[in-house]
Amino acid sequence: MIKDKVVVITGASSGIGAETAKLLASRGAKVVLGARREDKLKALADDIIAAGGQAVYRVTDVVRPADNENLVQLAKDAFGGIDVMFLNAGLMPNSPLSALKVDEWNRMVDVNLKGVLNGIAAALPTFKAQKSGHFIATSSVAGLKAYPGGAVYGATKWAVRDLMEVLRMEAAQEGSHIRTATIYPAAIKTELLATITDPSAAAGMQQTYDTYEITADRIAQVVAFAIDMPEDTNVNEFTVGPTDQPW
């Protein structure tokens, strides 16, 4: 059941996060929105509330552990608890390793991997204490398949894949009834391409997306499916992309 569940979403200001917030709120969830851009968060929350949904937001940089903790606390203060943590914030500034964009490498590790860890750390104690909860993470097909230009982005997304699987296994061993779901999107229309500064990588990815991309609400439907499964059932991996994309 989605209705009345409290769902925290990082990377909520656009793309997959925003579409998921709108869909879940329309189905009765109470959504807690976190991202860095306050204007977009406010506009999204206002839209959800105007449509009859429930939403609150807080400016959140997932790189900062305290920001994640404050977002979880907001869920408790506003709605009395937390049921789902959707770890969705991410960056994809692809480039060849030889371009040595070290600052971009470090930023991807900080956001795509450490940001997920920070979100897990913020919600896991509550989930364990209440013996229920659901972690959902946005990985990527780059977490399943290697490709030139995607070494560091792919490394972070492979890491998320492993992290979420071990989280699932440990939760089962500990009897905490925590569910996990990892989503591997292919070409989905989001703002990811805007983070690519390397001209050749940008051109190649733009061509792929122009040819194949589907809209972010398709991923929102997958998130809703995962949440809506019975509590004793865990669908832990989803590879999702355009029907006509061959990889």
ZAMARGU-4260 file (C-alpha; in steps of 0.2 Angstrom, whole numbers, plus 5000, padded with zeros to 4 digits):
<rodrens>
0) 5000/5000/5000 | 5006/5017/4995 | 4993/5027/5004 | 4998/5036/5020 | 5016/5030/5018
5) 5029/5043/5022 | 5042/5044/5008 | 5058/5054/5009 | 5066/5058/4991 | 5083/5065/4988
10) 5087/5073/4971 | 5068/5078/4972 | 5069/5094/4963 | 5068/5087/4945 | 5068/5072/4934
15) 5065/5055/4942 | 5064/5062/4960 | 5051/5075/4955 | 5040/5064/4945 | 5041/5050/4958
20) 5035/5063/4971 | 5020/5069/4961 | 5015/5051/4957 | 5016/5044/4975 | 5008/5060/4982
25) 4993/5057/4970 | 4991/5040/4977 | 4991/5046/4995 | 5009/5045/5000 | 5016/5059/5011
30) 5032/5065/5002 | 5047/5073/5010 | 5057/5082/4997 | 5076/5085/4998 | 5087/5093/4985
35) 5099/5108/4984 | 5088/5120/4974 | 5075/5128/4985 | 5065/5137/4972 | 5062/5120/4963
40) 5058/5111/4979 | 5045/5125/4984 | 5037/5125/4967 | 5035/5106/4967 | 5028/5105/4985
45) 5016/5119/4980 | 5010/5109/4965 | 5008/5093/4975 | 4998/5102/4989 | 4987/5112/4976
50) 4983/5095/4968 | 4977/5088/4985 | 4993/5079/4991 | 5004/5081/5006 | 5022/5087/5004
55) 5036/5096/5014 | 5053/5100/5009 | 5070/5105/5015 | 5086/5110/5006 | 5097/5095/5006
60) 5115/5092/5000 | 5117/5073/5002 | 5136/5075/5003 | 5133/5082/5021 | 5128/5068/5033
65) 5118/5081/5044 | 5107/5086/5029 | 5102/5068/5027 | 5098/5067/5046 | 5088/5083/5046
70) 5078/5077/5031 | 5073/5061/5040 | 5069/5072/5056 | 5058/5083/5045 | 5048/5067/5040
75) 5046/5063/5058 | 5041/5080/5063 | 5029/5083/5049 | 5021/5066/5047 | 5026/5056/5062
80) 5038/5044/5055 | 5047/5037/5039 | 5043/5022/5029 | 5053/5024/5013 | 5070/5032/5009
85) 5072/5035/4990 | 5091/5038/4987 | 5090/5046/4970 | 5102/5061/4970 | 5116/5059/4957
90) 5128/5067/4944 | 5134/5060/4928 | 5149/5071/4921 | 5156/5057/4910 | 5173/5059/4902
95) 5188/5049/4896 | 5200/5045/4911 | 5213/5053/4901 | 5205/5070/4902 | 5209/5069/4921
100) 5194/5078/4927 | 5198/5073/4945 | 5187/5086/4953 | 5172/5078/4943 | 5178/5061/4949
105) 5178/5066/4967 | 5161/5075/4965 | 5153/5059/4958 | 5160/5048/4972 | 5154/5061/4985
110) 5136/5062/4978 | 5133/5045/4969 | 5141/5034/4983 | 5144/5044/4999 | 5127/5052/4997
115) 5118/5035/4996 | 5128/5030/5012 | 5123/5046/5021 | 5105/5043/5017 | 5106/5025/5023
120) 5115/5030/5039 | 5101/5043/5042 | 5086/5031/5040 | 5093/5014/5045 | 5092/5016/5064
125) 5074/5021/5063 | 5070/5006/5051 | 5079/4994/5062 | 5070/5000/5078 | 5053/4999/5070
130) 5057/4983/5060 | 5051/4990/5044 | 5056/5001/5030 | 5061/5002/5012 | 5077/5009/5004
135) 5076/5012/4986 | 5091/5018/4976 | 5094/5025/4958 | 5109/5016/4951 | 5110/5015/4932
140) 5113/5003/4917 | 5131/5010/4920 | 5130/5000/4936 | 5128/4984/4925 | 5137/4987/4909
145) 5154/4996/4906 | 5156/5009/4893 | 5170/5021/4887 | 5168/5038/4895 | 5159/5031/4910
150) 5173/5024/4921 | 5170/5034/4937 | 5151/5036/4935 | 5150/5018/4932 | 5161/5014/4947
155) 5149/5023/4958 | 5134/5015/4951 | 5142/4997/4952 | 5146/5002/4970 | 5128/5006/4974
160) 5123/4990/4966 | 5134/4980/4978 | 5129/4991/4993 | 5111/4989/4991 | 5112/4970/4989
165) 5122/4968/5005 | 5110/4979/5014 | 5096/4968/5008 | 5106/4952/5014 | 5110/4959/5031
170) 5092/4965/5034 | 5086/4948/5030 | 5099/4940/5042 | 5095/4953/5056 | 5076/4950/5054
175) 5073/4969/5052 | 5060/4966/5038 | 5069/4981/5028 | 5066/4980/5010 | 5077/4986/4996
180) 5075/4990/4978 | 5089/4996/4966 | 5084/5003/4949 | 5095/5003/4934 | 5088/5016/4922
185) 5094/5017/4904 | 5091/5033/4893 | 5078/5043/4904 | 5075/5061/4901 | 5082/5070/4916
190) 5095/5084/4919 | 5110/5072/4920 | 5117/5076/4903 | 5119/5094/4908 | 5132/5089/4920
195) 5144/5083/4906 | 5158/5095/4903 | 5168/5084/4891 | 5163/5089/4873 | 5165/5072/4865
200) 5157/5063/4880 | 5143/5075/4879 | 5140/5073/4861 | 5139/5054/4862 | 5127/5054/4876
205) 5116/5067/4868 | 5115/5057/4852 | 5110/5041/4862 | 5097/5051/4872 | 5090/5060/4857
210) 5087/5043/4849 | 5080/5033/4863 | 5075/5043/4879 | 5059/5040/4888 | 5052/5051/4901
215) 5056/5051/4920 | 5038/5047/4925 | 5041/5029/4918 | 5054/5027/4933 | 5041/5034/4945
220) 5029/5020/4940 | 5043/5007/4945 | 5046/5015/4962 | 5027/5015/4965 | 5027/4996/4960
225) 5041/4992/4972 | 5033/5001/4987 | 5015/4994/4983 | 5021/4976/4984 | 5015/4967/5000
230) 5027/4969/5015 | 5033/4951/5014 | 5038/4953/4996 | 5054/4961/4990 | 5058/4965/4972
235) 5075/4971/4974 | 5081/4975/4956 | 5074/4984/4941 | 5083/4986/4924 | 5072/4999/4915
240) 5074/5008/4899 | 5067/5012/4882 | 5060/4997/4872 | 5070/5001/4857 | 5087/5004/4866
245) 5099/4990/4863 | 5110/4991/4878
</rodrens>
